[in-house]
Amino acid sequence: MTGHPAAPLPAADLEHILRHTGPLWQKLDGARFFITGGTGFFGVWLLETLACARQSLGIDIEATILTRDVQSFAAKAPHLAANALFDWIEGDVRTFSFPPGEFSHVIHAAATSSRPLPAQEMLDTLIDGTRRVLRFAAQSRCRRLLLVSSGAVYGRQPPELPQLPETHPHAPDPVNPLSAYGEGKRLAELLCALATEQGIPCVIARCFAFIGPHLPLDAHFAAGNFIADAASGGPIHVNSDGRPVRSYLYMADLVVWLLTILTTGKPAHPYNVGSDKSLSVAELAARIQKISGIANAVLVRDPPSSTLPPRYVPDVRRAREALGLEVKIGIDEAILRTLDWIRGASANGD
């Protein structure tokens, strides 16, 4: 797909989102959004959803998107860049100029883990960017702000703990530069908690691992790397002993969860966002191989370890019990939909 515009999201995915967020759009009718990170993995899904909701439901919404490079995004997703629903401002999340007027809803999704940054720049972007966004939210009379946070705030999950609850007391190692992302997200959450006390209702989504169209295929995400291997005919390379345990939420479900938390979540009360259906990395690779239909073997690099495998799996009972959220699309269907989109986009690009 390199060098070619990305295909729109499948109609079935957008229909799924609207079907499971139906009552929420009444609360969003007349909303004016400001979105950071709107051109990234999560952001593209949010923009497609807003565009579909306005067209399909006839609701009155508009959105201003902060991006580092408008022209690059226009080349990547011209159908979104040209949509009259969106206004674009170019700038850095730490220093952007405030657009005029009032904005009812702010979604702060900038500085995700898919974009590698030096530790100091990552930390500065997360902390100073959140401060800047909160200042803007106060000036623009924001009624609800969604912080897209991360399960990285918990640090390393104890391997004997099956799932991480929001009350888990552990944290990243503060003297390890690799903790910059997790520590930055922790401080961003604290800033949002302080802002909530000062009158800006900030809701927090702690996001784990995801799969779906627009998933980076050449980053440090196992699912993306495996799907890239499968889409190119294999073999699938597992660069570990295959025992680490993860879980994956399909992106259409993610958008349902984020919009629900944005509109009905309790401020300064974080919600884990992800699937609680765990599987090992080797199991994920085997499923992708089977679903993709490739004959080439899954290649595992490292011999098995005798220690308990690392885990990264959320406990999502808070989201389920308080907000009625569920995993609707299972992992096999998620893999199939992602592969179909990638293969279709590659064929159209050719």
N, C-alpha and C positions, 0 to 999 in steps of 0.2 A: 504493500500500500504506500510505500515511501514515494513521495513526490506527487501523489494523487490526492484529491479532496476526499475526506472521509464520507462514507455513506450515511444517510440519515438513520436514526434508530429504527428498528423494526416496529411496524404498526402494532403488533401484538404486545410488545413491551409497553408502549405508551398507553394502550387500552387497559392493560393490567394496572398501571399506575393510577389512571383516572378512576377505574372501577373501585379501587381500594382506598381512594382518598376523596370520594364523592362529596360527603358533607363538609369537608374542609374548605372547599372552594367558595362556599358562601362567606366564610370568614375572610377570604382573600379577595373577594370582589371589591374593586377599587384600590387595591394595594399598589404601592409604589416600592419596588425592591431596589436595594443596592447590594451588589454581589461582588465579593473578592474571590479570586480563584475560579472565576466563571468560565475560564477556557481550559481548565484541566480535566482530569478523568471524571471527578464528581460534577464539576461545573457544566460540562457539555450535557450531561444527563438532566441536570436541573433546567438548563436553558431550553432543551428540546421539550421538556415537560411543560414549562410555562407557555411556550409557543403553541403546543398542542391544546392545552387547557383553554387558552384564549380563543383559538379557532373552533374547537369542538363544543365548548360550553358557553361561549359568548360572554365570558366574564371580562370586566374592565381591569386590566393589570398592565403595568409597564415596568421596565427594569433598566437600570444603569449598571454596566459591567466595567469593573476595573481590570485592566490587563497590561502586561508589560509590552506587548507588541500586537497592535490591532491588525497589521498587515499579515503577519504570520498566521493569526487565527483565521483571517479571511481566506487565506489559501487552504487552510486545513478544513474549514467548515463554512463554505460560502453561503449555504442555505440559511445558516444562523446569523452570520455577519451581516447579511442583507435584510434580515427580518426587521420590519418597522417597529416591532415590540421593543427592541433593544437600542439603548444609547451606549456609546462606548467612550471611556476615558482611558488614556494611556498614562501609566505611571507606576511607581514603586509603592507597595502597600505601606511602607514606612514613611513616605513623604508626599503622597498624592494630594493634589488640590481638591478641596471639597466641592462637589457639584452643588448648585444652588437648590433651594427648595426643601420641602419636607419629604422624608422617606419613611413609610410605615414599617417596613421590614428590612432588616440587614442580615445577610448570610455571609459569614466570615469563614471562607474555605481556602484562603491563600496559604501557601507554604505547606503543601502536603509532602508526604515522605517519598513520592515518586520522583521528585526533582532533587538530585544530589547537590548539596551545598557544603562548603567548608563549615566546620562546627561553629565557629564564631559568627559567620554570616547567617547560618540557620537560626542560632539563638537570637541574634539581633532582629531578624525578620519576624520571628514568632512573637517576641516580646514587644518590640517597638511598633510592629505592624498592628498588633492587637490594641496597643495604646492609641494609635492613630485612628483605628476604626471606631473605638469607643468614643473618642472625642467627636468624630463625625456623627456617630449615632446620637450623642447628646445634642449636638447642634441641629440635627435634622428632625428632632422630636420623634425618634424611632420608638415604635410601640412594642416590637419584639425583635430580639437579636439572637440568631443561632450561631454558636461557635461550633465549628466542625473540629473536634478534638480527636484523640487517638487512644487506643489501648496501650500505647507506649508509655502513658503516664504511670502505669503500674510497675514499670521496670520488668525484670525477668520473672516470668511466671514460675513459681515453684513446680517442678515436674510432677510432684505428688498431688497437686491441686488440680482437679479435673477442669474446673471453669473459674474464671476470674469474676467475682462480684464487684459492684461499684464500691463496696465497703472494704475492699482489700487494702491493707495498710502499707504495703511495700511501695517502693519508689525506685527510679533509676539510680544507678551509682553516680553520685554527684561529682566525683573526681575522674570519671571516664569521659573523654571527649565524645565518644560514641553516644553518650546520653543526651547530647545537645537537643535532639528532636523531642525526646520524652520530657526533659526538664523544661524546654520551651513551652510545650503544650500544658504542662502543669501550671506554669506561671501565667499562661494565657487564661486558663480556667480561673485562677485566683483573681486576676484582673476583672474577669467577667462577674465573679461573685461580688467583688467590691462595687462594680458598676450597678449590679442589681440592688444593692443596699442604697445606692444613690438615685434610684428611680428608673434605670434602664433594665427592663426584664430580659435577662440573658439566659437562654436555654442551651444545654451542652449535650452534644452527641459524641460519645467516645467510640470511634469507628475502628473496626478490626480489619479483616481481610475480605476482599471482594473479587468478583469475577463478572465479566460481561463485555460487550462492545466498548471499545476505546481503552481497554486494559492495556497498559504499557507492556510491550512484548520483548523489550530489550533492556529492562531495568533489573532490579534485584528481587523481583517477585517470582516465586516458583511457578505459580499458576500461569502467569504470562509467558515465562520461558518455555514451559511444557507445551502450551498451546501453540507457540511459535514453532517449536520443533515439529509438532503434529501437522500444522498447516503446511509446512514445507516438506512433508513426507517422512519425517522421522530420521533417525531414532530419537527418542526422548531421553535427554541427559538429566540425571538426578545428581547434583553436585553435593551429595552428602551420603550418609548411610541409609537415607530414606525413612528414618524413624521419627523425625520431628513431626509433631502433631499440630494441625491447623484446622480452621473451619472457614467456609466461604459463603458469603451471602451474595445472591445475584443482584445486579445493579438496579433492576426494576423494583425489587423489594427495598433496596437501600433508599431510593427516592421516596417511596411510601413512608418509610420510617422517618426520614429527615423532615418531610413536610408535616407529619404528625407531631413530631417533637417541636417543630417550629410553632405550630398553631396551638397545641394543647399541652405541651410539656410544662412541668413545674420549673420555674426559674431557679438557677443555681442548684440544680438537683440533677447531676449527670445521669445519662442513660447509656448503657452499653448498646452498641449497634453492630450486629453481626449475626452469624448463624451459631447455634450451640450444638450443631451436628458435626462432631470431630472426625477426622480421618488423618492418617499419616501421609507424608509427602509421597512415599512410594505408592500408597493406595490411590492418591490423586493422579499420579503419573499413569498408573495402570488403567484407571477409568478413562482418562483422556485418550490413551492408546486404543482402548476398545471402542469408544464412542466415535473416534475419528476414523476408524477402519484401517489404520496403517498396520503393516505387517512387521515393521522393524521393532526390535526389542527395546525395552526400557533399560538404559545403561546406568548403573549405580556406581558412583565413583569410590566411595569409602567403605571399608569393612564395618560390620555392625559393632557398635560400642556396647559395653557391659553396663553402662549407667542408664538411668531413666532418661527417656528422650525429652527434649525441650518441648513445651506446649505454648500455644497462643490461641486460647479458646475462651470466649466470653460467657458469663452467666447473664442471660437476658430476661430473667424473671421480672425485673422491675419494669422493663418495656412491655412485657407481655401482660402483666397483671394490672399495671396502672394505665396503660395506653391501648391495650388490646392488640398489640403488634405480634405478628407471627411470621415465620419463614414460610412463604407460599410456594416458592419455586425451588425444588430440590437441586442437589449438586449435579446430577446427571443431565437434567434438563438445562441447567445453567451452562454446562460445558457445551452441550449441543447447540444452544442458541448463540453462544459466543463463537464457536467454530463456523457455524453457518454464516454469521455476519462477516467474519474475517474473510472467509472464502468468497462470499459474494462481492465484498468490496474489492478483493484482489482481482477477481474476474472482470469487474467493471472497470478497474483501473487499467487492466491490460487492453 
